[in-house]
Amino acid sequence: MLANVTVWAWIGAVGMLAGTVPSLWLWYRRPSEARYYATLAGVTGIAAVAYAAMGLGVGTVTTLGGTLPAARYADWLLTTPLLIAYLALLVRADRRTIATLIAVDVVVIAGGVVATATTGSVSWAAFALASVAYLGLVYGLLVKLPRSAAARADRVRAVFYTLRNITVVLWTLYPVVWLLAPTGFDLLTPATEMLVFVYLDFVSKVGFALVAVGGADALAYVGTDASREVEDGAEPSPTGAESAD
């Protein structure tokens, strides 16, 4: 028998907390690359707090659509922009691109909140709006950011594409779960819904952070253009990560 919602929430909290340790350790060991590791630690750390709140039964709001897991949506509202920011920092995307992607991401999350908090046509309209916004976000991740990545060193591009693919594939599953859960067609129990969200969150956050930490050597190449790498055989600068915009 599946564990109940509270048990899965605490499993999520412990998993996220454990997943924060590698990022914190490298943040301490490599202060010149602090903003990268602080971003990663922020993702898993915020998620750990959110799951702990859900485990304690804190952060839920009663709405027309039922119980809104406000802690979960607050988590997503804070952590998904951080994941986007990490990808953007890695390829040194311009500020306009970063701001646009984060703004669209906020629309996606806000649409999800409204869809969950309401019922009937309003709920489905909000879900549709969030879905359209998500398509725009995917376009940005698949097309806009790779344009910035094209000018980066091979190692940076390799890590970026791995992280980007993890993000797009897993994020695309979230609306599917919403549709199958009580918020949509009610085909999943609340416990199963929590189980699936814990799994997706763990892989998309802790998995992302571990891949990023495993590819930490790429940060030394962030300031190295691909053309310079090819033409000059440039070695990574120890301050390359600091020179990123």
Summary of the structure (lengths in Angstrom):
residues: 245
radius of gyration: 18.9
end to end distance: 50.7
largest distance: 62.7
contacts: 845
relative contact order: 0.14
helix: 79%
strand: 4%
